[in-house]
Amino acid sequence: MTGLEVGVDVGGTKIAAGIIDETGAIVRSARRPTPDSSEIPAAIAELVREIAAGQAVAAVGIGAAGFISADRQTVLTAPNIDWNDAPLGHDVSALLDVPVVVENDANAAAWAEHRFGAGRGAHQMLAVTVGTGVGGGLVVNGHLVRGAHGIAAEVGHIRFERGGLLCGCGLYGCLEQYASGTALERRAEGRLLGPDGSPVSGPEITRLANAEDPAACELLAEFGRDLGEGIATLVAVLDPEVIVIGGGVAEAGDHLLDPVREGLAAFLTGGTERPGPSVVAAELGNQAGLVGAADLAVDPDRDA
Ligand SMILES: [Zn+2]
């Protein structure tokens, strides 16, 4: 297949498109606000034409936050956009006359880390993205695991506490309610205050921890141990080689990762009597979804 490898990331507020090279680096990109869902295919087509600037496009990969059908064409439902049963892949393919693959954004980001980032060379890899929510992606034997219906690896919705906090998914006690950026902000209430007495944001907590603020470090330590405890449940089932932690909260580096390692060690079945996974920070940042989607589109069977 010849031509440009294009990745697109569709989020609740913006759509970003980029051309990647064979090392996964983004060589040209553009973005625009996310329009009404009915106009998303046209917006993607315009962005792709803009960055391609007349050059041939080999394929387009689209990463979208939501449940994606197993054939990687249809957005079944999306949490942040009013978007249901949308044949996104087909629509964009018809507009651009190129092959299009749609992938869950967390899966696409996990694939990018596996191909070009912190999970390079690991055949068994679990990615956990700690942002507004908790997302995940799973690579087993070098292949992305989508499950029977395209919606595997929703690691934020394993149950962390029976009868616990109500989750956006409608169930109670999901890990996401304890170990997401939103949960971190909630934990900070009454314990950490901004200079004017206001609540602190997740990025501000991360910044304070990186400046060695004791209260912020303690908060992240509790948070990280809980995240590690949740991850231990996944490790009991999956036994991965490496766990790649990404998302905004991961910018706290070892202020987050060391407590995650502690929590994981404390709750891992078999404890110190068994080998466990390494826990490392993601390397590709918030462009990972775009990069992974582009790579998956150029050779849809690469991971199949
Ligand atoms: Zn949930």
Boltz pocket constraint, residues with backbone or C-beta under 6 A from the ligand:
constraints:
  - pocket:
      binder: B
      contacts: [[A, 156], [A, 157], [A, 167], [A, 168], [A, 169], [A, 170], [A, 171], [A, 174], [A, 176]]
      max_distance: 6.0
